């Protein structure tokens, strides 16, 4: 009997609907622009803290426990989507993204704890520095690409929100890609504050 296939998982913060709608309204005029990227569906917008491309199913339970511990130790955070940029060169852009402001140091510290939790289970983790961002779209190789679209959202400032939870998500590829939430993990509440629900 063959082993079950590995799972594509990521840990992410999902901005609340109000923040997503605010950004979506600003991005809307760019969607039909010449050289626009292939846009990511708004319902899949998120801030990835950790990506794990091949997790054995047997590792899912201990991984969930360690991720929960890392999230529970997180400092209270307030975040805001701001500006825009790209990965890749001006001639060959790859990713159009929105940036993040607010308690970025605490978010970065959480990403580091999550990476250590994954490594403790001998899961491979990307060694590149954590750069918090929300992927808006990806340019496909060989297609016309206008990297200056990032400049048109450079001055964007979205509403602030309190981070109340972090999700462990399974990424399903194929003709109809989707994200299935495996676990929702609560962060430490800010004293006197009520975290926003999603």
Secondary structure, 3 states (H helix, E strand, C coil): CCCCCCEEEEEEECCCHHHHHHHHHHHHHHCCCCCCCEECCHHHCCEEEEEEEEECHHHHHHHHHHHHHHHHCCCCCEEEEEEEEEEECCCCEEEEEEEEEECHHHHHHHHHHHHHHHHCCCCCCCCCCCCCCEEEEECCCCCCCCHHHHHHHCCCEEEEEECCEEEEEEEECCCCCEEEEEEEEECCCCCCCCCCCC
